[in-house]
């Protein structure tokens, strides 16, 4: 008899108590008792103990605080040490879970004989009024039957960099292999810690932990449906700010590295410290050097492809701070010049095919094979929208489901009811 809870929701948090409360409320609403919630309060300006306190009456909820503020990867490692679950997922305050998420995962883990990794999709709530928690929502991803995928094949896809890390065309795969918005079995997490000494490696801990998990994994499961809503909006995502702002990127790097200058000199494109792709490619290379066994021995890092995405990211920067764009442009140009003609062709292909690669995924409801309709039904109910999609096979205009800004709770209610109706209609 295993006394461990089935699933640990590990929630490292920093200075976002306004969203944390909402996240905890939906975890509290989870069906069943076979889970735990670990909150690690890494705050500097806004401690969240008062927000968490009411939930601590329930023993499934636990609160921890490091003795001093930690870097993001260190806080994630601090938090995961507290987890006791058979499966572990790392989440953040923006993740609002469907009340049946835990029970769905447990049922599938039993049905598919305990896969090493379970991955799921998610919906998006575009919050335009942070204070009032209001914004817009429309269902995005079609639920499908669960399917098994290979850890090795996913690792090869990630290292190849031909498909964008965050691309629309493959958005249903963004969580594949991840412990961050995915769940990894305890035995895999323990192997990672045994071989490396920790789970989350700077600079991109969600991607590096994914590589480690895929290295030791074999059978992975795509749940096939969205198990949570992610809140998106200005000043919500730290990751997005480091992508477009050089001052934000430098703050993160100086907090996370022991020697900023030395670190940027060791990137796979030395000195090019903007965007996400070069950091992630560097972490991939670092992780690959650490493991002589496992799936990583069968993969190769495609640096020319990563360079192509870096060139595209250069044009996305909106805040250069005190940095000179020409400096970064010269680094890109010099590195490109050093490539072979074959490697240059790979880089050029990424840049030239950028728009094609970013085409809609066939898993998007609107592009899933439904007939397009110009019928607009203001304030449609979630059950009626599901009927239009999966019984009438019609894709209504992709407009917000409410004619006025929705409160976050109302959008969650719509998402939950729409998902439940869709799963019934699609006989999943």
N, C-alpha and C positions, 0 to 999 in steps of 0.2 A: 504494500500500500504506500503510495507516494504522498507524503504530507505537504509537499510543496504546492502552492497555488499553480493553476495552469499557466497564467500569464502575469508578468510584471510589466506595468506601465511605468517606465522610468522617465521622470519629468524634470530635467535640469532647467532652472529658470533664473532670469536676471532682470529685475527692474520693470516687469510688465504685469503688475498685480491686477490691472483692469481686465486683461484677457484670461489670466490664470483662474479666476473665480468661475468664469463661464466654462472653461475646460474641465474643471473639477466637477461642476454640476452635471455635465453629461457623462463623466466617468461614474459618478455616484448613481446615475440612472441605469447603469449596465445591468442586464438581466443575469441573475445568478450571483454566486458569491466566490467563484473560483478564480479570483484575480486579486492583485494588490496594486497600489499606487504609491510610488516613491517620489516625493518632491524634494529636490535639492535646491535650496535658496542661496544662490550665488550673488545676491544683490549687493550693489554699492550705494545706491541712492534711495531705493524703495523696497525695504524688506517686506516679505509677503506672509510673515507668520500669522498676522491677524486674519488674512484671507483664508489661510489653510486651517486655522484653529477649529472652526465649526465642523469640518470634515473629519477631524481626528477622533471624534466620538466613535466613528466607525473604524475598527481596528485594521481594516484593509488599507486605510490611508496612513502614511507615515511621512514625517517631516524631518529633514536633516539640513544642517547649515555648516559649510566649511568654516574652519577657524579664521580664515582670511579669504578674500576674493581670489578666485582661481581663473586661469584662462579657460576658454570654452572646452577644449579637449580634456583638460584636467578635471573640470567640473563634471563632465560626462563620465569620466572614469570613477570619480568619487561617488557619483550617484549609482552607477551600475553595480558597484561593490555591495550595495545594500539589497539588491534584488534577489529574491528567492524563487522566482517562477521557473517552471519547466521550459517556458518560452519567455523571451525578453524583447520588448520593443522600447525604443527611445522616442519620445515625442516632445512637442513643445506646446506653448500656451495657445497657439493658433489652431491646434488640432481638436476638433469637436467630434466625438465618436457617436456613431449610430448606437442606440441602446442594445442592439443584438450583436455588436461587433465581437465581443468575447465569446459568446455562445456559438457564433458562426465559425470562428477560428478553432474552437475546441472540437466542434463537430467534424470539421474538415481534417483536423489533425488525426482524429480517430479513423475517419474514412480512408485517408491516404497513408495510413501507417506511419505517422510521425515524420513528416518531411523535415529536412534540415532548416529550411527557410520558407516562410509564408509571406507573400507579397500581395498588396491590395491597391486599388485605385482610390481616388478621392475627388470630391467636388470642390468648387471654389465659391466663396462668398466675397464679392467685391465691396469692401466697406469704405464708403465715402464720407461718413460722419462717425468718426471714432468716438466722440463723446457720447453720442446717442446710440452708438452701435447699430447704425442703419446703413443699408446698402442695397445691392441688387444680386439676384440669383436666377439662374436657369440651369436645369439639369444638363450635364455634359456627356458623361460616359455611359454607354449601353452596358447593362449587366449581361454577362455570358456565363456559361458553365465553367467551373474550375478546371484548370489544366496544369499538367506537370511540365516544367522546363529544366534543362540541364544547367548545373552550376558552371561547368566548364564552358559551355557555349555562351552563357551570359558574360562570363569573364572575358572571353575572346572579343565579344561585341564591345564591351566597355574599353578594352585596351586598344581596339582598332581605331576609335575616334572618328570613324566615317559617319556614323549617325551622331547628331548633336546630343550633348549631355542632357539638355533640357528641351529638346525639340518637340514641336507639336505632332509631327508625324509618328513619333513613337512614345507619346506621352503615357500610354498605358503601361509602358515598361520602365518608367522613371524610378519606381520603387523596387524593381526586381533586384533581389540580392541584398537589400538594405535592412539594417536593424533600425534605422531612422525612417519611420513610416512603413516598416515591415517588422516581422517577428523572426527571431533566430533562436534555435534550440539551445538550451543551456550547454549541452555537450560541445557545440561548436564554439560558443563564447569561452568556455573553459580551455579549449585547445588554443584559441587565439592568445589568451592570457599566458598560458604555459609557454608558448613559443616566442612571444614578443615581450611579455611582462606587463602589457596593458592592452586595452581594446581600441582606444581612440587615439590615432596618431595625427599630430598637426601636419598640414595646415587645414585640411578638409576632412574632419573626423567622420562625417557621415559616409563619404566616398571611400576613405581608407578602410574603415571598419567593414564596409561592403566587400572590398577586395579580399580582406582576410577571411570573411565568412564564406565567400564563394571559393576561396582556395581550399578550404577544408570540407565544403559541402558537396553533396552529390545530387540528391533529389530535392527540387524546389517546387513550390506550389504557387501558382497565380490564382488567387481567390476568385477573380473574375468580376468583382463588383466593388463599388465604392463603399468603404466602411467608415468614412469620416468626411467632414467638411473642413476645408482649410480657409481661414480668414486671411484675405489679402488686402493690401491698401498701403498708402503712404506711411512711412515711419513705422512699419510693422516688421518688415523683414531686414535683419542685419545683413544677411547674405546679399540681398539685392543692393544695399547701400555700398558694400565694398566692391561691387561690380562696376558701379557708375561713378564712384567718388574716390579719387586718389587719397584725399585726407582720411576718409573712413578706412580705406585699405591699409594705409600706413599705421593708423592707430591699432588695427587688429593685428598686423604683423609684429609691431613692436611689443604688444602685450603677450603674444604667443611665442615669439622667438627669443633666444638668448642673445643673438647677435644679428641685427637686421641686415647689415651690409654683407656679412658672410652668407646668410641664408639666401639673399637674392642673387648672389654670385653663383650659387649652386643649383639654380633652377635649370630645367631642361633647355630653356631659352634664357641664358644667363642675363640677369639684370632686368628682365621684363616682368615686372610685378603688378600687372593689372589684369582685370578679368578673372575668370575662374579656371579656364581650361589648362593653362600652363601650371598653375598650382596643383591641380588635380593630377595632371600628367606626371609632375615631379613626385607627388606622393605615390602614384602607381609605381614609378621606377624604384623609389625607395623601398616600398613594400616587396616588390619582386626580388630585390637584392637580399632581403632578409630571410626568404624562404627557399630552401633547396629542395623541398618536397611539396607535394600537393599539385593542384591544378595550375598554379603559376608557372610551373616548369614547361607548360605547353602553350604559353601565350607570349606575344611580342608586342611591345609598345610602339604605336605608330606616331612618332613625334612630328613628321611632316603634316599629318592630318590635324594634330593638335595645334600646330602653328597656323593652319588655315583658320581655325576657329578663333585663335588669338588675334589674328589680323582683323577679323570681323568685330571682335570685342573692342578693339582699339577705337572704332568709330562710335561705340556706344557710351563712352565716357562723357559725362556732362559737367563734372567738377574736377578740374585738374589741380586745384589748390596752387601751391608754389612750384609745381612740376612743369616741365616744358614738354608739350606733345612731341616736338621734333626729336627729343632725346629717345623716346620710346619708339618712334617711327624708324629712326636709324638703327636701333637694335634689331627690329624686325627685318629691315632691309638687309642688314649684314648677315643675319642668320639664314635668310632665304638664299642669299648669294652663295653660302657655304654648302648648300644642298646639291646632291647629284641631280641630273636632269630628270631621272625617274622620280626622285623625291619631290622635286619642284612640281611635277605633273600632279602629284597627290595633293599638294597644297593648293595649286590652282583649281583643281576639281572641287575642293571644299568651297572655295570662294565663289566659283562660277555656278555651282549647283545649290547655293544656299537657299534660294527661294523654293526650288523644287523639293529639297529635303524637308522644308518647313511646311509642306502641304498637310492638310488635315489627316488625322488618323481615321481609319475605317471604324474604329471603336467609338468615335464621336457619334452621338445619336443622330445628329443632322446629316452625317455622311456615312451612315451605316446601311444604306440601301433603301431607306424609306423614300416614298414619293414626296417631293417638295410641295408644300401648300402655302398659299398666301392668306389663308384664313387666320385672322388674329382674334383671339378670345381674351379680352381683358380680364385679369384676375381669375384665371382658370383654376379649378381645383386640381390638386396633384393626381387624384384618381382619374379625372377626366383626361388630363394630359397623358397619363400612362395608357389609357384606352386609345387615344389618337395614335400614339406611337406604335403600340404592340398588337392592337386588334385591328385598327383601321389602316395601319402601316403608312401613316402620314406624318411628316415632319412639319410642324407648325413653324412660323417665323421665330428665329432664335432671339427673342426679346425677353427682358425680365418678366418673370411670371406675375409680378405685381405692377400696377400702373403707378404706384408711389413707392418711395423707398421703404424697404422692409426692415423691421427690426430683426436682429440676428436670430432671436428665438423663433420668429415666424418663418424665417428662411429655413431653419433647422427642421421645424415641423413639416414644412413642405417637402424638404429633402427626404425625411424619414418616411413619410406617407407615400411619396412618389416611388421611392426605392422598393418599399414593401409591395406596392401594387404591381410594379414592373416585374419583380421576382415571381409573383404569383402568375401573372399573365404569360410570362416567358417559361413558366414551369421549371424554374430553377430550384 
